[in-house]
Structure formats: C-alpha cells, structure tokens
Amino acid sequence: MSQTTTLILLPQTTYNGGGTANVYTVTGNAQPAAAYYLGNQDLQTISYSFTNVTGNLEIEATLASSPAAGDWFKVYEVEADNNSNTNSTINAYQNITGNFVYIRAKVKDFANGVVQYVKISY
C-alpha cells in the first residue's frame, strides 16, 4: 500500500497593497521534496488555490541538502492576474518531475488577493 505525503509550501496569505504600485514577494519555507525521503522519487504534485490574486506563483527547487540562497532554481511558474481575469478564484494543480531535495513556493509581484494555500504531494 502506498503512502502519500502532503506538505504546505505556503500557508494562507492575504495582501491588499492597493494595486501594482505596492507589490512584494512572499516566500514559503523550504520543504523536503520527494527525493529527500524516497531517493529516486521524481514526481511531485503542486496544488494551489487563489482568490482575487494578482501576482506570479513560482515553485523553486534545489538539489542541495543544505541549500544557500544561490542554490534555488525555478521549476514552475504561473501568473495570476485578477485585473484581466473574470474568474477571480483559481484552484489548480501541476505535476512536476525532478529529483529535487527541497522545494518551496514564492509569490512575486504580489499586489493583492488571498493565497489560500500552495501544497506539495508525493
């Protein structure tokens, strides 16, 4: 019987910066990716839920066991633009393949909205 691990990359985060003039970046904590525990496991599923978000979700990974700032690289990115999107709620997932040790979520250019969650499962 297989076991599923689900970890929170970014908990619920709310920001109302008043538009694109007041934007910031929020970065979640590094979490062990599939290869951390399972060695050669390379499939992870990222799920996320946004409400009225304007910003860019980036998923970053590293191969380092003790990552420094320069060890992270982008493996997935999606733009959430509430200003041009008539559907203000996004619930989606993305499979990511890679033998990563750690993984984290970052919302760049976060201007407004609520990130309900960003999770990883493997």
C-alpha positions in Angstrom: 0.0 0.0 0.0 1.4 3.4 -0.9 1.6 6.4 1.3 1.0 10.0 0.3 2.8 12.9 1.9 1.3 16.4 1.7 3.2 19.4 2.9 2.3 23.1 2.9 4.6 25.2 0.9 2.8 28.5 1.5 0.0 28.9 4.1 -2.9 31.2 3.7 -1.5 34.7 2.9 -3.6 37.8 2.4 -2.3 41.1 0.9 -4.1 44.2 -0.1 -1.4 46.5 -1.4 -3.7 48.9 -3.2 -2.6 48.0 -6.7 0.6 47.3 -8.6 2.5 50.3 -7.2 2.7 48.4 -3.8 3.9 44.9 -4.5 6.0 42.5 -2.6 7.4 39.0 -2.6 6.4 36.3 -0.1 8.5 33.1 0.1 7.4 30.0 1.9 9.6 27.7 4.0 11.7 25.0 2.2 10.0 21.6 2.5 11.5 18.2 1.7 10.7 17.2 -1.8 10.1 13.6 -2.9 13.8 12.7 -3.4 14.6 13.8 0.2 12.9 10.7 1.7 12.5 8.4 -1.3 15.8 8.8 -3.0 15.0 8.2 -6.7 11.4 9.5 -6.5 10.9 12.3 -9.0 7.1 13.0 -9.3 5.6 15.8 -7.1 2.2 17.4 -7.5 1.8 21.0 -6.6 -1.8 22.2 -5.8 -2.7 25.8 -5.2 -5.8 27.9 -4.6 -6.0 31.7 -5.1 -8.8 34.2 -4.6 -8.5 37.6 -6.4 -4.7 37.3 -6.6 -2.5 39.5 -8.8 1.0 38.1 -8.7 3.2 35.3 -10.0 3.5 31.9 -8.3 6.9 30.4 -8.6 7.9 26.9 -7.5 11.6 26.7 -6.8 13.7 23.6 -6.1 17.2 22.7 -5.1 19.5 19.7 -5.3 21.5 20.8 -2.3 21.0 19.1 1.1 21.8 22.4 2.9 20.6 25.0 0.4 22.0 28.5 0.3 20.3 31.5 -1.4 22.0 30.8 -4.8 21.1 27.0 -4.9 17.4 27.6 -5.8 16.1 27.4 -9.4 12.6 27.8 -10.8 10.8 24.7 -11.9 7.3 26.1 -12.5 5.6 29.5 -12.8 2.0 30.6 -13.3 0.7 34.2 -13.5 -2.4 35.1 -11.6 -3.8 38.4 -12.9 -7.0 39.4 -11.2 -7.2 42.6 -13.3 -7.7 40.7 -16.6 -9.2 37.5 -15.3 -13.0 37.3 -14.9 -12.7 34.2 -12.8 -11.3 35.5 -9.5 -10.8 32.1 -8.0 -8.1 29.7 -9.2 -7.9 26.1 -8.0 -5.4 24.1 -9.9 -2.6 21.5 -9.7 0.6 20.8 -11.7 2.8 17.7 -11.8 6.5 18.5 -11.5 9.1 15.9 -12.4 12.6 16.2 -10.9 14.8 14.5 -8.4 14.7 17.5 -6.0 15.8 17.5 -2.4 13.9 20.6 -1.3 11.1 22.6 -2.8 9.5 26.0 -1.9 6.8 28.4 -3.2 7.2 32.1 -3.8 4.6 34.7 -4.9 6.4 37.5 -6.7 4.8 40.9 -7.6 2.1 40.1 -5.1 -0.3 43.1 -5.4 -3.5 41.9 -3.8 -5.7 38.9 -3.0 -5.6 35.7 -0.9 -3.4 32.8 -1.5 -5.5 30.1 0.2 -2.6 27.5 0.0 0.2 26.1 -2.0 0.8 22.4 -1.2 3.1 19.6 -2.4 2.1 15.9 -2.5 4.1 12.8 -3.4 
